[in-house]
């Protein structure tokens, strides 16, 4: 008889059954039981440690962390099996307060940017180039919307990539930056050219008048403005997203509003300055205008080559044209409404408010679309998880009053509309912009238009993002152009309707004209 107990006796002393042999389902990183024998002790805790380690390895958690956290694990961890791969990133757990706190500052910054853009438009509408070439007004929503379509789509793509870990290494970061910057330069040049054609067509249809010098002026101004604005704003966006990651802020909450904070102002200032400078050279337009257009078109092959090097941007380069072109057409309709409204001296004051209401609505719906898209990306790829992407239209109660995080963010964003616009209206009034007295009835009509615009946009975003996801389309590339363009159309249309109603009911105290 040996003095050493048999292995069976050891297990009996420890109060356990026979040790299970390693099963085939263990992952490649699973250590054999013998590797954990040093944890065996006389108190019988050894086998429990092995079980904990198995579960911890399945989650990718270190052994020591698993031991410390075992007491606080929820029952959900018991369902994890060792034959599953690493769990996907869990959706960000944010409260309404944290969402509002992160969105508030970028929202106000973006709003003040749109106020500055409105003040610029209020001034430049009296310039000779805007008076003689009125089609420039049609370019305003189209180019401001193009800025939103490209920069906000860029911000949404990069925010999603950052949240799911595709920007963790310098190599991945550099590939994403170069590919996306080249992509938006291609899109800006092409869509800027198409926007000028739309402006010429929409200007020609009502009057039946067509001017070749004016057409070349619009083309050169539009392409140059779109190219330069996209280059500057794209660099700002990349810096914002990298900075957000370093300080621990969700890029989805700050990137898209900051994209618009200087975007409207920069784009409108560039359009005004470039169109005015080209207008002064109209005596030699045969040489200057075509040369400007040819210069930016000649750079297209360079940007195409750079964009095709990244797999993600290569796909958008081939399939991402439909949303930005259709969005440009929708925004141009809003530009036509703006052109016909501000051309009437009775409604010249509308110019200062148009970038504000359009910008605020577009910024808020872009934040919501980006957040929903990130939530879906954390649960799979486009076309997967059909339960997460219903094809039918959701009810308004589901969009705004359900307990999930996207509904919570929709409520927070909608509640920002009224106080934000009141601040912006007060700022415009203090700067004496718009030739408009802010009476109570004017504020009521304006706020009704703004609230209705954002309410409609948030509901459409909830349906559109899930619908596109269910059809295998990436919402980061396809939803935001449509949503921002609809924001331009709704904002301009509802604002023009409010001004007309105020004029018809005889609220002369608003002084909507000069």
Secondary structure, 3 states (H helix, E strand, C coil): CCCCCCHHHHHHHCCCCCCCCCCCCCCCCCCCHHHHHHHCCCCCCHHHHHHHHHHHHHHCCCHHHHHHHHHHCCHHHHHCCCCCCCCCCCCCCCCHHHHHHHHHHHHHHHHHHHHHHHHHHHHHCCCHHHHHCCCHHHHHHHHHHHHHHHHHHHHHHHHHHHHCCCCCCHHHHHHHHHHHHHHHHHHHHHHHHHHHHHHHHHHHHHHCCCCHHHHHHHHHHHHHHHHHHHHHHHHHHHHHHHHHHHHCCCHHHHHHHHHHHCHHHHHHHHHHHHHHHHHHCHHHHHHHHHHHHHHHHHCHHHHHHHHCCCHHHHHHHHHCHHHHHHHHHHHHHHHHHHHHHHCCHHHHHHHHHHHHHHHHHHHHHHHHHHHHHHHHHCCCCCCCCHHHCCCCCCCHHHHHHCCCHHHHHHHHHHHHHHHHHHHHHHHHHHCCCCCCCCCHHHHHHHHHHHHHHHHHHHHHHHHHHHHHHHCCCCHHHHHHHHHHHHHHHHHHHHHHHHHHHHHHCCCHHHCCCC
